[in-house]
């Protein structure tokens, strides 16, 4: 069985540990990055899990940090569930290409950190996603299959791909609209997979609530482009390193809901930027789903049998005190 790993801060020091009920079994090793943990700490974590012997600390006595650390590539899949494609004004069927973009690693924050809304952002949205943590360096084309996926994916995390829609769509700035600091709550746990658990990646329940209202609910079996084929494609394009993060796309239920006509206009290079922004804001004006200051977002990803549980992520939206140049 896999292991719930947590990265935490206590008395100004970052540490790693194995989750055991309400306690953390603290690892002796000091690892500054997730890659370092994977290289040197994973075996220690497995031994501690098996033996149950280590210094322990209550989990509610520490600050939980993102288990994914900087520097890291964050590679994102877009519109990878039919339900999300339909509500975004796209054809619901699997498209002929895998939509790939990136997100800055400076967006990473903890599972209980505040999400800071920039003052200019009116259409702040949420996107729960399953995150795949790369377990080996990839520097050439690889044929990744379900049978050898365990060689490439070390474990799993929850990621909320927070998105400023009024930056992302009218400006065509996916990186910018998704990369503000705190726009990437990750964790609380890094679930270190056992090889035999790899097939469960395709059968995880994904749920997100805003103020206790269930907004998103799906199963990873519904992913249009699966992890193995995505990693095969990415390996043909770019290098990936141990500890990098692939986020696999979000399901339906986000705040954004556009007709095909409106999506076409706000995505068109022929329409002036301010006109696109005005059209999008006016079209979405009556929606009650966009995040507001004070909202609480809660996320879980787990298998139905409870064997894999990535923990519960809880974040509050707060306003920025700084006016940013968008």
Secondary structure as the mmCIF struct_conf table of DSSP 4:
data_model
#
loop_
_struct_conf.conf_type_id
_struct_conf.id
_struct_conf.beg_label_comp_id
_struct_conf.beg_label_asym_id
_struct_conf.beg_label_seq_id
_struct_conf.end_label_comp_id
_struct_conf.end_label_asym_id
_struct_conf.end_label_seq_id
STRN STRN1 UNK A 3 UNK A 10
TURN_TY1_P TURN_TY1_P1 UNK A 11 UNK A 12
STRN STRN2 UNK A 13 UNK A 20
TURN_TY1_P TURN_TY1_P2 UNK A 21 UNK A 22
STRN STRN3 UNK A 23 UNK A 26
BEND BEND1 UNK A 28 UNK A 29
BEND BEND2 UNK A 32 UNK A 33
HELX_RH_AL_P HELX_RH_AL_P1 UNK A 34 UNK A 36
HELX_RH_PI_P HELX_RH_PI_P1 UNK A 37 UNK A 41
HELX_RH_AL_P HELX_RH_AL_P2 UNK A 42 UNK A 51
BEND BEND3 UNK A 54 UNK A 54
STRN STRN4 UNK A 56 UNK A 58
HELX_RH_3T_P HELX_RH_3T_P1 UNK A 59 UNK A 61
BEND BEND4 UNK A 62 UNK A 62
STRN STRN5 UNK A 63 UNK A 65
BEND BEND5 UNK A 67 UNK A 68
BEND BEND6 UNK A 70 UNK A 71
STRN STRN6 UNK A 74 UNK A 78
BEND BEND7 UNK A 79 UNK A 79
BEND BEND8 UNK A 81 UNK A 81
HELX_RH_AL_P HELX_RH_AL_P3 UNK A 82 UNK A 87
TURN_TY1_P TURN_TY1_P3 UNK A 88 UNK A 89
BEND BEND9 UNK A 90 UNK A 90
BEND BEND10 UNK A 92 UNK A 93
HELX_LH_PP_P HELX_LH_PP_P1 UNK A 94 UNK A 95
BEND BEND11 UNK A 96 UNK A 97
STRN STRN7 UNK A 99 UNK A 103
HELX_RH_3T_P HELX_RH_3T_P2 UNK A 105 UNK A 107
STRN STRN8 UNK A 108 UNK A 109
TURN_TY1_P TURN_TY1_P4 UNK A 111 UNK A 112
BEND BEND12 UNK A 113 UNK A 113
HELX_LH_PP_P HELX_LH_PP_P2 UNK A 114 UNK A 114
STRN STRN9 UNK A 115 UNK A 117
HELX_LH_PP_P HELX_LH_PP_P3 UNK A 118 UNK A 118
TURN_TY1_P TURN_TY1_P5 UNK A 119 UNK A 120
STRN STRN10 UNK A 124 UNK A 125
STRN STRN11 UNK A 128 UNK A 134
BEND BEND13 UNK A 136 UNK A 136
STRN STRN12 UNK A 138 UNK A 138
BEND BEND14 UNK A 140 UNK A 140
TURN_TY1_P TURN_TY1_P6 UNK A 146 UNK A 148
HELX_RH_3T_P HELX_RH_3T_P3 UNK A 149 UNK A 151
TURN_TY1_P TURN_TY1_P7 UNK A 152 UNK A 152
STRN STRN13 UNK A 153 UNK A 161
STRN STRN14 UNK A 163 UNK A 164
HELX_RH_AL_P HELX_RH_AL_P4 UNK A 165 UNK A 168
TURN_TY1_P TURN_TY1_P8 UNK A 169 UNK A 172
HELX_RH_AL_P HELX_RH_AL_P5 UNK A 174 UNK A 177
TURN_TY1_P TURN_TY1_P9 UNK A 178 UNK A 178
BEND BEND15 UNK A 180 UNK A 180
TURN_TY1_P TURN_TY1_P10 UNK A 181 UNK A 182
STRN STRN15 UNK A 184 UNK A 186
BEND BEND16 UNK A 188 UNK A 188
STRN STRN16 UNK A 190 UNK A 192
HELX_RH_3T_P HELX_RH_3T_P4 UNK A 195 UNK A 202
BEND BEND17 UNK A 203 UNK A 203
STRN STRN17 UNK A 204 UNK A 210
TURN_TY1_P TURN_TY1_P11 UNK A 211 UNK A 212
STRN STRN18 UNK A 213 UNK A 219
HELX_RH_3T_P HELX_RH_3T_P5 UNK A 220 UNK A 222
BEND BEND18 UNK A 224 UNK A 225
HELX_RH_AL_P HELX_RH_AL_P6 UNK A 227 UNK A 235
TURN_TY1_P TURN_TY1_P12 UNK A 236 UNK A 237
STRN STRN19 UNK A 240 UNK A 240
TURN_TY1_P TURN_TY1_P13 UNK A 242 UNK A 243
STRN STRN20 UNK A 245 UNK A 247
BEND BEND19 UNK A 252 UNK A 252
BEND BEND20 UNK A 255 UNK A 255
HELX_RH_AL_P HELX_RH_AL_P7 UNK A 260 UNK A 267
TURN_TY1_P TURN_TY1_P14 UNK A 269 UNK A 270
BEND BEND21 UNK A 271 UNK A 271
HELX_RH_AL_P HELX_RH_AL_P8 UNK A 273 UNK A 284
TURN_TY1_P TURN_TY1_P15 UNK A 285 UNK A 286
BEND BEND22 UNK A 288 UNK A 288
BEND BEND23 UNK A 290 UNK A 290
TURN_TY1_P TURN_TY1_P16 UNK A 293 UNK A 294
STRN STRN21 UNK A 296 UNK A 303
TURN_TY1_P TURN_TY1_P17 UNK A 304 UNK A 305
BEND BEND24 UNK A 306 UNK A 308
STRN STRN22 UNK A 309 UNK A 319
BEND BEND25 UNK A 321 UNK A 322
#
